């Protein structure tokens, strides 16, 4: 039997601002945007060229969810984005206004930098070893 994680929900304040930021900063593409009525939408985004895994953008619907937007992992890095061109993607993030925790560093597993998205969620951008 084959099992895989195919989708993870990411709490956001607003569907459209999230779609725009993840498209501009991360190069993600909109896979689906279905109106569910009552202001709810089923919005899935994925890294360009890899729709095997998607993020479900889930608009916060109450105060508890709104409080978790940007802190879904308690301040830890919770998202890991692998890149085949670290310099390109680092520059794209900088141009989109991502906040970096410091300069890129070289580790045994590759070049890495921690950045925060528009809500404050912490991500690792990881590129191949130099």
Buried (B, 14 or more C-beta within 10 A) or exposed (E): EEEEEEEEEBBBBBBEEBBBBBBBBBBBBBBEBEEEEEEEBEBBBBBEEEBEEBBBBBBBEEEEBEEBBBBBEEEEBBBEBBBEEBEEBBEBBBEBEBEBEEEBEEEEEBBBBBBBBBBEBBBBBBBEEE
